[in-house]
Structure formats: C-alpha cells, structure tokens
Amino acid sequence: MRKIFFKSSLGGRLLVAFLVIVAFPAGSGLLGWFQLRDAARNQTAVVTEAIPAIAEVRGVADETSRLVAVAPELASVSNEAARSERTAYLVAKVDALRERLRRYETGAQSDVAGALKAEQEVRAAIMRLDQLVRQRLHLIRRQEERLQQSIDATKELTDIADTLVANAQMGTSAMISNLYEMEESSESDVTDRLDALDWLIEVDLFQLGLMFELRAQASETGLLLNRVASVGTAEALASLREELERRAAIMARRLAGVKDPSRAQRALSLLRTVGLGPVPSPNSANLFAVTGSILTLTGQIEAAQSEVQRAAAKLDVEAAALADRIQASAVLAGETADAAIRATQRLYLSASLLALIVSLGVIWTYIRGNIVRRLDALSATMTRLAEGDLGAPVIPGGSDEIARMAASVEVFRRQAIANRELQSERERHLDELRAHRSELQRLVDERTEQLRGEVAAHDAARHRAEAADRAKSEFLAMMSHEIRTPMNGVLGMLRSLSRDNLTERQVTQLEAALSSGKGLMSILNSILDYSKLESGLAEQHVLRFRLGDVTHDIALLMAPVAEEKGLDLICQDLDPRLPVYEGDIGKIRQILFNLVSNAVKFTDVGRVTIRAEAEPAGEGWGQRFIVEDTGRGISAEALGRIFEPFEQESHSTARSHGGTGLGLTISRRLAKLIGGSLSVESTPGVGSVFTLSLRLPVASRDEEADQPSAPILPPTGASILVVEDHAVNQEVVLAYLESVGQRGTVAGTGGEALVLLNERDFDLVLMDVNLPGISGIEATRRIRAMEDARLSGLPIIGVSAHVQPEDISNCLQAGMNAVVPKPIEPERLAAELTRWIAASAGEEVPVDAVLQTLQDLGPERTLNLVRLMRSRLDSEGEAIAAAMAAGDMARLSRRAHQLKGAIGNFDFPDLVEHLGRICRSADSGDRDGVAREVAALPELILVAQRALDCAERQLVEDATR
C-alpha cells in the first residue's frame, strides 16, 4: 500500500492523475446538489400532494355520475328491499363525496364551501326522492290489494252470469221440449201451442239474450280492471273509470230482470265491491283514488330525479373549479422547479467543459508519455513471443510495475523454451499410444462381430419361441374342435339313452359314463383356461352354492376312478346349517377336480379324503377345501417348482404317471384369479395335503343356491333343417329333436342346405359352423342375401366347437341369431329353439297383459307410460350395445339394470329375465356370456316394441270411442 504513493510507483502516478481529473466534476456536482435540493422539495410536494389532490377532486365527478345513474333505479324500484338498498347506496356515495371534500376544508375553506353546499343539496334531493318512492310503494301495495278484491269479485260475477245463462238455456230447452209434446187434436191445442211459441220467443229467448249480454259485460269488466294498474295518465284513468261505470249500469239493468233474487242481490253486491253500480263500496272507490295518487307521486318522483341531476351537476361544477385551483398551484410549483433545474444544468455544463480540458492535458502529457508508450513496447515483445520467436531476451527498464511485468515476461519466455522441449517428447509418446489404440480397436471389432452373431442367434431363438407359441395356440384351438366334435356325439348319445327298463346298476353306470364325458370336457376346458390365463382373458362367473354340493360332486365324479384303483374316496359331511356362498363355483370345481385327480393318480394304496371347512372372517367367511392322500408324497426340492408350467416332480414321474404338468399351474392361477391361494404340505412316503383357501361372501338370507332350471320345451311340430356333416352328431340332434316333438331334416353340406331351403319350407335352421366346402358362416351369409324374405328372415342357430368370443362374434355378424356350443346341452338348445320358433311363428304380442298391469293408473297415464317406454327402448338398446362395443362392463351393467327396472313395470318376463342375466354376467366379468346375451337382446326388444305399439293403438281407439 505504501508503494502506491511512492514517487516511482505507477499506482501513485495514476492516483495523482485521477485526483486531478475528478476534482473539477466533484466540486461542480456538490454545488449543483445544493441548488437542486430545493427544486426536489418543490417537485416532491407537487407529486405527493398536488397531483393526488387533483385526481381526488376529479373523482368527485365520477361519483356524481354514479349518483345520477343510480337515481333512476331508485325511482323505478318495485319493492321495499330494493328501495332500501338503492337509498343506502346513494347515501353512502354522498358520504364518500363529503369525506373527500372535507380533506381540503382546513387549508382552503373558502374554495371548498361551494362544493360542500352542493353536496348538501344532492343529499336533500336524494332523501326527497326516497320519501316519494316510499309513499308510492305503499300506495302500489294498496292498489294491488284493492285490484285483487275487484278482480275476484268480477270472477265471481262472471260465474253467476254463467249460471244465469245456463238456467235461461234450460228454460228455453224445456219450452222447446213442451212444444214437441203438444198435440194439435183440437183448435184449443193449436192456440196453446201458439201461445207457448210466443212465450218462447218473447220471454225465454229474450231472457237468454240478456243473460248472454250480462256474462259478456262481466268478462269485459274483468279485462278492464286488469288495465287499471298500467294506466299512465289521469285522463286515461278517468276514461277507464267512465267505461267501467257504463258497463256496470248495463249489468245492473240486466240484473234487475233476473228472477233469482239471491243471485241478483249477490251480483249487485259484487258490483259495489268492484266500485261500480248504484252504491259503490268505499273500499272499491279507493282503487281509483289510490291509482290517481300513484300517478301524482310518479310526476313528483320525476321532478325529484331532475332535482338530483341539477344538484349533481352543480357539485360537478364546484369540484371542477376546486381541481382547477389546485392544478394552478401545482403548475406554479413546477415552473419554479424547472428554473432551478435549468440553472443547475448551466453550472454542470461549465464545470464539465473545464474538467474535460484539464483531463485531456493530464492524459496527453503524463499518462501517454510515461505509461502508454512503455506498455506498447511490452505488448510488441509479448506478440513476438506468442508468434514463436523466443531467441531475443526481454530486458526490464525501471523499477515500477511495468518493469516487473517485463521481468515476468522474460520468465515466461524461458518456460516456453522448456515447454517446447517437453512437447517434442510428448509427441513421441503420443505416436506410441496411437499404435496401441489401433491394436485395441482391432480387438474390439473382433469382439463386436462375435456379439452380433450371438444377438442374431438370440433373435432366431425368439422367433422360434414366438412361432412355437402361435403353434401352441393353433393346437389348442384345433384340439378344442377335434375333441368337442366327437364329445358332442358321445354326450348326446348318452343323454338320449332311455333310463326305462334299466337296472339300478345300469343307470348308475350310465350316469358314470355321462359324468366321465363331462370330466373329459373339463380337462379340455382346463387346457383352454390355461391359454386364457396366459393371455389374461380368464373371467369369473359368480353363482350361489353350498360347500357340500361342491365336494359331493367331485367325489361322485372321481369315485369310479378311485374304486378302479382300490382306493377309498372319502367325502366328509359338512354342517347343513352353513350358509350359502357366492363365488365362481366352476373354477372351484376345476381346482378340486385337478387336486383329487392328482391325489388318485399318485396314490396306490390307502385313501383320498376331501373335506371343506368354514368359519366367520370379517364381513365374509373364510373357507378351506382340503384334499389329503396317503400316496408317495413330494420331495422338498420339488415343492417349489411343481406349480410351474409343464413341471413335474421328476422325469420318472412323467413317464410312469403321464400328464402335461399343467394341472397345478392352472389350479394356482385360478385360485389367484378368484382371490384365493393354493398351498401344499407333503412328506415323502406318507402323503400330501393340498389346501385351497378362499374368502367367499355369504349370499343374502333369502337366496338359495343356484339350481339349473328345467328346460322350457319349444312348441311341437316345427320343421327344422339340421346342417351337420358328422354322422354321429346328426343322430344326436335328430334324436333330441324327436324327443321334444320336432321334425328334423339333415343336410350334410352347406350347398345341400341351400338346395333344400329352396325346395321345402322350414321353420328354423341348425347350422354347424365347420362344414366341408361352403362353411356354416358362408352359408348363413348366402341365406341372409336371398331375395325371398321368408328365407332371408329364417331363424338360424349356429352349432360350433369353437367357443372363443371372437368366433361367436363372427357367427353373429354373419347373420346367425344365436350360437350353441358343442357338446350341445339340451337345456341351452331347448331355450334357443323355444325363443326362435316362437319368433318365427309370429306369436301374438302380450297386449292384454300390458294393459292389465297398468289398468289402475287410468287410460291417460297408461297411454303416457306406454309411449314413454316405447321411445326409450331403442335408445336403451343402443346404449347397451355401445357399452358392449367399448368393453365398459360397469356402464353396461348400469344401463341394463336401469332398463330392467323400467320394463319391470310392464308384463315382459322374458325381457326382464334376459336383462337380469346381462347384469349378472357383466358384474362377474363374463364377457363371453355378456356377448351372447347382448346379441340376443334386439329380438326381445322388438317383441316388447310390438306389444307397446299395439297397446298404444288400442288405448287411442278406446279414448276416441
């Protein structure tokens, strides 16, 4: 720090030059600050006091404008609350104006006095206007009361006139009837008849005309009274009253001729109530007086409004004058500040010119000579070194900072020479590194080629795995068709065998054979369910059931297999008091079937025990199904992998006992799907215990377990074309049709079916989907495309072993009315035959049932309900179909439930039951079932629409009669 002020220090020299340059501007700035301080004070006063005051006073004009705008609203209010609100608003605005003006009352009282006086006038005008409006509201209420009394009296007078007209008409009719009954057997009879005719013309018809005129005058009087409230001038009010008096005089004269004294006196009393007639009522006379007072007050209110506007205009003028005076004061203060600023500017200009001259002299003589030229020389030396010329040394001159910089540059020059030598050595090392890098790159390229080969091999393996997966899916679909087709024949033949003349053992054997066939179908379904589980398409089908029914069914099914191996199959009985549960009984049976089948398969001696346990657990019940055997057991090592796909305990197990290794995999995944778990405990040489743990909700107390309903048999005598290429299936279908009283004709191919349809008449077609040549789907399309309406509209029921949703959808889109899966279930086929044979026969719609259901509501309400329900059917059906297409099961269930509740008010049990099935299938997630039921819904809706149309026509005809 001391070196800065040393005479040879560069910093000291620069400091002296800086002080000389800065001294003149600093002095002039200090002097200018004193001069501008007063100007700043004046400007501050203008900004903080005068300008806000001007804006504040100018705001008075805005407030008075609002007063003038709101005053008409006060004059036009129609109720006391609105009047109080508008008055309070106006008074608040006037108070705000007074507060603004009083802020300037102390300093300029003579200037503000005029504005305050104008504010008082505005306040007085508003209070006068409020008083007049209050009086008018009071008179309007009195007018409304009097007017309502008069109108009520006029209505009663009109009713009396109607009665008098009716009496006159009855008298006239009676006289005319007497004329018809009079005989003209003698001259006196003719005279009597002519006298009666004279009486009819001169008295009765004349009296009838007078009563008609009385009724017309009474009605017109009511209309004129309604105009009283809208009269705008006193002249119009007087004219209206004169017209009413004239009509009252006419009615009084007509009442004088009335023969019914009580009604005549009552009518005259009503005229007095209205304020008309011979002696008007005092209250009624006030109606016109009150109306006149209202008109007078209206004129006074208009004058008060003008007074408010005049006072507000005066307040505007006073406020503008005050603002002008404040503005003039602010302008004077601004001019004073401007003069001070101009003087300061002249001072600054002079000081700046002097400082500039001194600064240029110091810079040119001192800084340029002692500093800049030496820095230029040092810069040239550094440029030379930067360009690579390191030969000439740098020699410092002097002892100041520039000399020390020159010494530092010399050090940098020497370091650059050393760095140049190091750079040469580094280049040599880099050449060696490049050679090593090239070798490393070659090795990396070789390894990359090897990895590419491995990736290609992995891609090929992935493609083979995908192809294998597709082949598996195709194989499962083929197996489904190839097994279902012969199983249709087996189960059909077993069902068609008569139980008559069979011994009990033969009946048992027949039932066992039928159960075995169903078991084989269950194995096929297990394989297909595994495919669905893999693709995430498996769904739940919730039903009500008892635990004992499940274990009993499994024991009955597996008993022949256990007996064949000499095993005891024990099914422990359950407490019959256990409740009914809700769950997917099909998947529970499938799991237990797999477990019991494995237990029987791997047990050579001993027994297999099936038992179920249940205990309360929270809101539901905890259930466990236990399958215990005394077989060979499972090793601890195998317990962890037996639930994996295609895994068994060992290869020897697969060779000795067979199987695919899918049973336990499917069982565990099914258990997880229904919210349960499947576990196992096993000891080699002792046996195994498999436990299925569930948490099923208890069904409602008033519900029992779901039982298969008895099939509804179709009408007998229908002619049905059976299109089936398999001989055994032909026999099965024909046998069933014969058993329910139908006539069946067989066609082996689609082409043969088309020929038979053109040659003979049929009521329905049973169409196998998989046919040689023309497929069942193509044959259906050709039938629907026929020009003959009878053939194109023929019901077609598809029969298919392919039961996937997309397969059923393809059949329905082709034009089939329904699809029955193979093996054919008699109940399902019976239901479809019943539905579509009845539809084909055009059975009469239940019109009487609909009308009887709603007869207590009356004809008019019944007709409205029928029309409303008819209009909703189309839109509701389309909404259900749209929800199905979108896959929104929750919305579909909600719409079906709403339609079911609405249609339940009518007698359509089939449609109600069908909608209930749609709701249950949608709630349980059964998309296949929902698709089937929704596809059949339009036909039932059409039947309901026809019935409602017929009911509507019958109701309309009854109403016209």
Secondary structure, DSSP 8 states (H G I E B T S, - for coil): -GGGGSTT-HHHHHHHHHHHHHHHHHHHHHHHHHHHHHHHHHHHHIIIIIHHHHHHHHHHHHHHHHHHHHHHHHHT--SHHHHHHHHHHHHHHHHHHHHHHHTTTTT-HHHHHHHHHHHHHHHHHHHHHHHHHHHHHHHHHHHHHHHHHHHHHHHHHHHHHHHHHHHHHHHHHHHHHHHHH---SSHHHHHHHHHHHHHIIIIIHHHHHHHHHHHHHHHHHHHHHTTGGG--SHHHHHHHHHHHHHHHHHHHHHHHT-S-HHHHHHHHHHHHHHT-SSS--HHHHHHHHHHHHHHHHHHHHHHHHHHHHHHHHHHHHHHHHHHHHHHHHHHHHHHHHHHHHHHHHHHHHHHHHHHHHHHHHHIIIIIIIIIIHHHHHHHHHHHHHHTT---S-----SSSHHHHHHHHHHHHHHHHHHHHHHHHHHHHHHHHHHHHHHHHHHHHHHHHHHHHHHHHHHHHHHHHHHHHHHHHHHHHHHHHHHHHHHHHHHHHHHHHS--TT--HHHHHHHHHHHHHHHHHHHHHHHHHHHHHHHHT------EEE-HHHHHHHHHHHHHHHHHHTT-EEEE----TTS--EEE-HHHHHHHHHHHHHHHHHT--SSEEEEEEEEEEETTEEEEEEEEEE-S----HHHHTTTTSTT--S-HHHHHHH---S-HHHHHHHHHHHTT-EEEEEEETTTEEEEEEEEEE-B--TT-------------TT-EEEEE---HHHHHHHHHHHHHTT-EEEEESSHHHHHHHHHHS--SEEEEESS-SSS-HHHHHHHHHT-S-HHHHT--EEEEES--SHHHHHHHHHHT-SEEEESS--HHHHHHHHHHHHHHHHT----HHHHHHHHGGG-HHHHHHHHHHHHHHHHHHHHHHHHHHHHT-HHHHHHHHHHHHHHHTTSS-HHHHHHHHHHHHHHHHT-HHHHHHHHHHHHHHHHHHHHHHHHHHHHHHHHHH-
